[in-house]
Amino acid sequence: MQVFECRSCVPTPAFVSTLISVSRRYTNLSLRFKRCHPLLYAPAICFFLLLSACMSSVNAQPYAYVANAGSNTVAIINIGKSLMSGSVTVPTGPAGIAVTPDGSTIYVSSLNNGKVTALSTTTHSVLATIPVGTYPTRMAISPHGSVVYVADQGSNQISVISTSTKTVTAKIPVGNHPTSVAFSPDGTHAYVTNAWSNTVSIINPQLHEVVATFNTAGAPIDVAVSPDSQTVYVACVGNSTVTAYTRTGTLIKTMTGFAYPVAMAVTPGGTRVFVVDENNASVSIIDTATHTVMGRTQVGSLPTSVAISADGTQAFVTNEFGLSLSVLSTSSGAVLKTVPSIGVYPISVATIP
């Protein structure tokens, strides 16, 4: 394990909660004795200043994490500096990666050994190694952070991991060769692309059961959901399209002009969808108001995945053969910077939601 940048200054949720409690106590005391010496206000002021700094640090969410399939590492990217600040060794063949909403834990699937590794974002140590199905690939974490859904390609199932116990608590049968999974932001549905069935499974996360299935075009490989949970985007490599559906699977519009769309991400504001077009070494940008492609940007060699920063200003694209990460402006679509030499075959990227 190699770590080059200290994150010990980033406060934990428990620490922040304690600060809130103490600051409230001092504030109440100050208000009760407001006619007393002004120095009585000092503790409250100090605590509020410290709390503000801590919350700013938490909300900054300054890191992106990249799974490198060839070097069996997770690269840690400082978003503010657009620099690689360290790396962590993981089991053979990392494929999918996801970060919990509170930013405390990274989950990495290993395609070759049928396991998911949980890592601490603070210490970068292994918290647990969790056996799942065969050929686990992309993953998604529920909006409330209680479960991880893992697409097990070889087992035709979704493994459900409890983030509290870090064990598999359920297995959900889906279609043939599931490749990707995404939760609706309101937490009411999860969507799974089944590449060899040409279908999308709709799961009720409360029941961990498939409640509906709808047909798609050839070989759906990735799925993304709009921030209002009303629109589902499905990328299909069989006919090189991206299609928008309602939350129940009713067709809205099919968009063409892609070569091999393999991954997508929706901006937090819901106005744009960034689509990784692997064979064109480019990223296409969809305007969600018109469901048309509004622009394309060339990135590195063999782009494979994309994630959006929490503040919605930047998109991060892994370039598998380029061994790099492209940083794009979500407003202009332009490449702001390329982070080189982040590992061998960077295949997936995640940021804190």
N, C-alpha and C positions, 0 to 999 in steps of 0.2 A: 504494500500500500504506500502511495506517495501522496502527500498533501502539502501544498506550498503556501496556503493562505489560511490564517486562523479565523474561525468563525465563532470563537467563544464569546465575542461581544454581542452576538445576536441573542436576545432574551427569549426564554421559553414562555409558552402560554401561562404556566403556573407562576412564573416570576412576575409577569405582567399583572396577573390576577391579584397577587399579593400587593403589588404597588397600588393598584386601584383601591383595595380594601384599606390600606394604611393611609393613603391620601384622603380618602373620604373621612376617616376617623379624625385626622388633624383638621380638616376643613370644618367639620361639624363643631369641633372644640373651639376653633377660631371664631365661628359665627356666634356661639353661645357667649363668648367673652369678648365680643367685638369692641368693647370700650377699654379693654386692657392694652398693655404695651404692644406696639406694632410688631415687635419681634415674634409675638405669638403666631403671626401669619407666616413667618419664614419657613417652618417645616412644611406647611401645605404647599407653598409656592415651589419649594425645592422638589417635593415629590411630584407635583404636576409637571415641572420641567423635565424631570427624569422620565416620567411616564410618557410624555410627549415624544421624547427622543427614542424611547424604546418602541413605541408604536410606529414611529417613522421607520425604524429599522426593520420591524416586522413587515410593514406594508411595502417596503422597497422591493422585497422579494428578488434579490439581485442575482440569482443563479439559474442557469440552465444546465441540464444534465443530458449527456450523450452516451448511448450504448455503442461500443465499438466491437463489432462481431469478430474481427480478425485478431485483435489484441486482447480480447477478454477483459476489457476495462470499461469503467464509466468515467468519462471526462467531465470535469467540473468547470463550467464556463462562467466567469464573472461578467454579467450582462452589462453593468455600467461601464466597465473598461473594455468589453469585447475581447477578453483575453482568457486563455485557459489557465486556471489557477491550481490545478492538481488533477489527480486521477486515482481511482480505486479499482483494485483487481476483483473480478467477479468470476463465477463459474463459466465453463466453456460455452461459447455460442450465445452471448446475450442478444436478444431480439427485440423485446418490447420494454418500455420503461414508462413509469408513471410516478407522480409525486402526490402525496396526500395534501388536501386543502390547507392544512395548518403548516405545511412545509417541513414537517418533522421527519418524514420517512420517504425513502425512495424504494420502489419495487421494480425489480429487473427480472424478466423471464429469460430462461436459458433453453434455447431450442433443442440443444443436443442432449440435455440430461433430464428434461421433464421436471424442472424445479423453478421456483421463484425465490429470489433472494431479497430480503428486506434490509435496507441500510439506513443508518442514522445520518441525517444531513449535517448534524453538528460534529460528530466524532468520525463519521464515515466508516464506522465499524459495522460488522454484520450482526443484525439483531435476530435473524432467523433464516433458515433455509427450509422452504416449504415444498414438499412433493405435490405436483399437480398431475395433469394428464400428459399425453405424449405430444411433442412438438408445440409447446406453448409459445404463443407469439404476442400479438398486441394485447394491451390491457387497458382497463379504465377503472377509476376510483369513483365511488358514489359521491354526490355533491356534499353529503354530510360526513364523508370520510370513514364510514363504518365498515365498508366492504370493498374488496378488489375483485373485479370480474376479469378472468383470464381466458382468452380464446385458445383452446387446445385443438389445434388443427388435426392432429392424428387421432384424437378421441371423439371428435364431433360433439364437443361439449364446452360448456363454460364452467370453469372451476370458480367457486365462490370462496374467497379468503376473508376471514374476519380480521380486521386490523387490530383488534384488541387482543385476541389470542394468537394471531398469526398462524392459524390452522385453516384447512379447508373444511367448511361447514356444510357445503352443498355442491352438487354437480347437476348442471342443467343440460339435458340433451337438446341439441339444436340441429341445424342442417349439416350438409356434407362439406367438410373442410372450412370451418369458420376461420376468418382471417382478421377480423377487427370487431371491436365493441365500443359503444359510446352510450353514456347516460344522458337523458334529457336533464337540463339544469334544474328543473323542478323536482327531479327525483322520482317521477311517476313511471318512467319507462326506461328500458335499456334496449339498444338495437344491435343486432349481430349480423354481419355480412357472411353469407355462406357461399363461397366462391364456386363450388362444384354443384350446388343445387340451384344457383341463380335465384336465390331468395334472401330476404331479410327476416330474421326472427325478432318479434317484439316480446320483451320479457317484462313481467311485473316484478320489480325488485323487492316488494314487500313479501311476495309469495315465492320468489325465485323460481318462477314457472313461465314457460312460453304461453302467451295468451293470444297471439295472432302471428301470421306469417304472410308476407306479400312478395309477389314475383318482381324480379328486376331484369335488366338486360344481361348480357353475358359477363360472367365472372365478376361479381361485386367484390371489391377488395378492401374498401375503406368506407367509413360512415362518420358523419359529423352532424351535430344538432345545433340549431340556432339558439341564442341566449333566451328567447321567449318560449322555447320548447315546442314551437308550432311547426317548424320546418325541419325535415330530415334530408340530408344530402348524401347521396350514394355514388361512389366512384366505381366505374366498371372498366376493367382492362380488356374484356372480351370484345367490346365494341367501341372502346375509347370515348366514353361519355361520362358526364356527371349529371345526375338527375335529382331534381327537387321533388320531395313528396310531403304530403301532410303528415302529421304525427301518427295517423292511423294507416298510412301507406297509400293514400290516393295520389295519383300522379299530378304534379303541378306543371313541370316543364323539364324536358331533356335538353342538355347543352352539349354541343359537339365542338370539334376543332382541336381536340386533345390527341396526343400520340399514345400515351400510356399513363393515365392518371392513377397514381398509386397511393397518395395520401392527401389529407385535407385538414384545414383548421379554420374555424370561424372566429372573426374578431369579436372581442367582448361587447362592442356596440351593435354587433349583428349586421353591419352594413356590407361586409365583404367576406368572401370565402377564398382562402389561398389554397391553390391546388398544385401539388407537385407533379410535374409531367416528366417522368423518368427518361423516356427516350429522346425528348427534346432538350434535356438538360436545362429545364426552365420551370418557372412558377407562373401559373396563370391566376389572374385575380378576377373573381366574379362579383358583379354588382348585384346584391340580393334584392334590390328594389325592382330590377328589370330581369334578373336571372340571365344576364348576358356577360360575356367575357369583356372586361373593360381594359385589360392590358396584360402583357407578358414580360417577364424579366428573366434574362439568362443568369444561371447560377453555375455551380461547379459540375464536375463530371459525375453522372449517375446520381442525381438527387433522389432521396428515398423517404424523407419524412419532414414534417413541419410542425412547429409549435409557436404560439403567440405569447408575447410577454403579458404579464398580469395587467399592465397599464394600457395594453392594446396598441402600443406605438411601434413595436418591432416584431418581425417574424424571423424565426430561426430555421434554417434548412440544412439538413445533413447531406453532404456530398460523398457518397460511398467510395467511389474511385478517386475523387479529388482529395480524400483524407482531410476534409475541412468542413467548416460550418459557415454558411453565408448568413449575414445579418441584413435584413431588408427593412426599409421603412414601410409601414402599413399605409401611410397616407400617399406617398408617391410611388411606392413599389420598387424604388431604386435600391441597389445593393449599397449599404452603408459601409460595410467592412466584411472581409473574409478572415476568419480565424483559422490559421493553417495548422497542420500537424497535430490534430487533436486525438489521433489514434488510428488504428488500422481498420478500415471499412466501417466508418461511422454509419449506423443503420437506423437509429431512432433517437428522438430528442423529446424532452419533456421540460415544462416549466411549472411553477406553482400556479394552480388555477386562480 
